[in-house]
Amino acid sequence: MVETIDWDTFYNRFKEQGKENYFSRDALEALFDFMNFIDPDYILDVDELCEDFCEDPIKDNNLVELLEKTHVVWHDNKKVLYQSFPLDGDGFK
């Protein structure tokens, strides 16, 4: 059985595990949208998402480097949310 997760449930699962501030609100919303797009049947695992994605300040040209090496989920002019492992030849982990 697959559970459909809406934004409130997604956020509350992070909150229940004390990780509601692990990502900024904008990055967490982008991650929710990204996961729904990539795999609508994804079974939410907060720990896995916190291990697989990073949010860091944008420094110099690191955004360009990240775009070449991994999935960049979201960015603004200050921060970037990206997959914390490099892409293989197919563009997946």
Secondary structure as UniProt FT lines:
FT   HELIX           7..16
FT   TURN            17..18
FT   TURN            20..21
FT   HELIX           25..38
FT   TURN            40..41
FT   HELIX           46..52
FT   STRAND          53..57
FT   TURN            60..61
FT   HELIX           62..69
FT   STRAND          72..75
FT   STRAND          79..83
FT   TURN            89..90
//
